[in-house]
Amino acid sequence: SRSFFDRPVLEVAPDLLGCTVERGGVVVRLTEVEAYAGHRHDPGSHAYRGKTPRTEPMFGPAGFTYVYFTYGMHWCLNLVTGPVGAAAAVLLRAGEVVAGHETAAARRPGVAPRDWCRGPARLASTLGLTGADSGRDFCTPAVAGDEGRSDLVVRAPATAYDRDRLRTGPRVGVAGAGGDVTAYPWRFWLDGEPTVSVYRPAKPRVRRTRP
């Protein structure tokens, strides 16, 4: 329900672990996510400095998608949370394909099943997402011809995961203040899951000087 997502992002993020995300016949059980608090509260967020055409979906309401392009080749999926204007969202980092294996294999040819959704770009690719899927309502059932609604479906697990398996740590590849391990341990994952991505700190940017 929309009320599930209309909460603080640090509450929603760990609660998404174990949930399933379905699109186009592929169902993924989430094993890793990252929280981004948004406008003025999180220097690691795309929305930190304010609204842009790209980040507009993050500013609400909750229950909408934010799909962004990175490294000039990959899409990544976020689920918007919190009140309108907060610009908070949860990045879906990794998961296990639990249904639709043939479709997933066709979308990820030559890739081992464990790695189909091991990382946010891989997860979005396995679900067949692109920038056209950004800014869509996934809490309202999709209707043919309604471009404002998403065909993405998020479902709660039949059984909640054991909270003793919950782990937290720094977000992957976030540079600057937003990558501070102590201030922003906002990556959440389930211990013992082979699909969880490998942690990589952000690479420091090297400024080139003219001779």
N, C-alpha and C positions, 0 to 999 in steps of 0.2 A: 504494500500500500504506500501511498505518498507519505503518510505519516511516519513510516519507517525511515524514510530518507530526510524528512523535515526535522532533523535533530542535529546536534553538533557533530562535525565530521569525525572527531575522535571517538565518538560512540558508534557511529555507523560503520566505520572502517573495520574494526575487529568483528562486528556482528555479521559482516558480509562473508567472512571465511566459512567455508562449508556450503554456502548458498550455490545455486546453479544459475548459469546464464545461458540462455538458449536463443539461437538465431539461425534461420535457414536450415533447420534439421540437425544442427550441431549443438550438443549440450556440454557445457564446461563447468566442472565443480571448482570453485575458487579456493586456492591455497595460499595466495599472497596478494596483498594490496598495499597501497600507500595513501596516506591522508595529506591533503593540501588545504590549509585553512583560508587561503584567499586574500582578498583585498585588505592591505595595510597590516595584516597579522602574520603573514608568512612570506619571507623573502625568497623562498624556494618556489613559490606559486607563479604561474603565468599571469595571474590576475593581481599580483601584488601592487603594481603601479596604476591600476585602474582598468577601465573597460576599453577593449579594442574590438574591431569586427570579429576577430578570431575568438576572443575570450567571452564574448557577450553571453553565450549559453551558461557560463559559470555563475552569472549574477542572478540566476534563478528564473523560475521557482525550482524547488527540489523535484527530483524525479525526471530530469531531462538529461540527455547525453551531451558530453563534450568530447569530440573526437578531434585530435590535433595531429599535424604532420611533423615528423622529426627526422633529422639527418638527411632530408631531401629524398626519402624513400619509404618511410614507415608511418603507419597510422597507429594511434594509441587511444584506448577507450577509457573515459572517466564518467562516473555517475555523480551528478550534482546533488549536493546535500544542503541542509540548513535553510534559514529564511532568505527571502528575496534580498539581494544586495550583498550577501555574505561572500559570494563567489567561492564557496568551498566545494571540494569534489574529492572523490576517491578514485585513484588510478588503479585499474585492474591489472596487476602485474603478472600473475601466473595462475595456472589451473590444470586440471586433468580432464581430458575428454572422456565423458562417461556414456555418450550416445552420439550416433552420427559419425562413426569411425570412417566409413567409406568416403563421406563428403570431406571430412577433415584431411584424410590422406590425399585426396585429389587437390585440395587447396594447398597442401604442404608436401609436394612430391619429393621423395628422397630424404625426408626428415623422419627421425625416429619418433614414435608416438610419445615418448616421454618429453620430447622437445617441441611438440606441436604448439603448446601454449606456455612454454617456459621463457617468459619475458613478455612485456606489454605489447610490443609490436607483433610478436608471434601469435599472441592471443587474439589480437584484433584481426590479423590475417586469417586465422583459422575460422573466425566467425564471419569472415567476408565483409568486414567493415571498411568504409572509406569516409572522406570528409563530408560526403552527402548525407551521412548518418548523424552529423553533429546538430545539436539544438533540437532534438526530437523528444517527444514525450513518451517514455517507456512505462509509465504507470497507468496509462489509459490504453485499453486494447486497440491494436491496429485495425484500421478500416481501409479497405481498398480505395485508393484514390485520395486519401488524406495524407498529404506530405508532412503534416505536422506531428504525426504519430510514428513511433518507432515499432518495428516488428521484433525488437529485442524483448525478451521475457526474463525477469529475475524471480527466482523462487526460493523460498526458505527451505532448508534441509529437513528431512523427516526427523532426524535426530541431531541435536546440537552437538558440536564438537566438544571434546574434553578441554576445558580451559587450561589445564596443566600443559597442554601442547602449544599454547599461544606464546609466540616469541615476538619481541620488538627490537628495532635497531634503526640505524640511520638509513635514510632514503638513498637509493642507488643513483649515482651520477649527478647529484645535486651539488652545485658549486656555491661558494661564498657562505654567507651567514646561514642560509637555509640548509646547508649541509652539516651544520654543527651537530655532532653526535649527542651532546648533552641536552641541547635545547630542542632538537627536533628528532627524537627517536620514533618517527612516525611511519615506519614500515612495519607491517604486521604479517606474520606467516605462521603456518602450522608446522611444528617440528616433526621431522621424519618423513616429509613429503618429497619424493624425488623430483617433482615438477617445480619446486621453488627455485627461483633464479639465483645466480651467483652474485654476491655483493661486489660491486665495483665502485670505489670512490670517484668523485669527479676529477678529471685531469685539469691541473692548473693551466690557465690560458697564458700563452707566451706572447708578449707584445713585441712585434717586430719594430726595430728602429732603423731609420734610414741611414745609410753610410754618409 
